[in-house]
Amino acid sequence: MKKNSIVLLILMLAGVVLGGFLGHLTRDISWLAWLNYGQTFGLTGNGGSALVLELGVLTIQFGLQIKITIASIIGMVLAFFIYHKL
C-alpha cells in the first residue's frame, strides 16, 4: 500500500482537532488542566489586523486564528505514529 501525503494531512488535522477538544474538556480538571495550556496566534478582527473587503453595502472580513495546546501536539504525534503503522 502506497502512503499518501493527503492521508497524513487528514490524520494530522484529526489529531489536532481531537487533541484540542480533549484539552478543552479537561481545562476544569485540576490535574489535567495542563493539557489545555497553549498559545493563540493569527489574524483577528480586533485591532485591524484582519483583511477587510468593503463593498459599499457588503463588508467581508477574513481572519485566521490558531490555538496550539499541549493536547493538540500530543494528538499530532499520535496521528503521525498511526500514519506510520498503516
Residue, then its C-alpha position, 0 to 999 in steps of 0.5 A: m500500500k502506497k502512503n499518501s501525503i493527503v492521508l497524513l494531512i487528514l490524520m494530522l488535522a484529526g489529531v489536532v482537532l481531537g487533541g484540542f477538544l480533549g484539552h478543552l474538556t479537561r481545562d476544569i480538571s485540576w490535574l489535567a488542566w495542563l493539557n489545555y495550556g497553549q498559545t493563540f496566534g493569527l489574524t483577528g478582527n480586533g485591532g485591524s489586523a484582519l483583511v477587510l473587503e468593503l463593498g459599499v453595502l457588503t463588508i467581508q472580513f477574513g481572519l485566521q486564528i490558531k490555538i496550539t495546546i499541549a493536547s493538540i501536539i500530543g494528538m499530532v504525534l499520535a496521528f503521525f505514529i498511526y500514519h506510520k503503522l498503516 
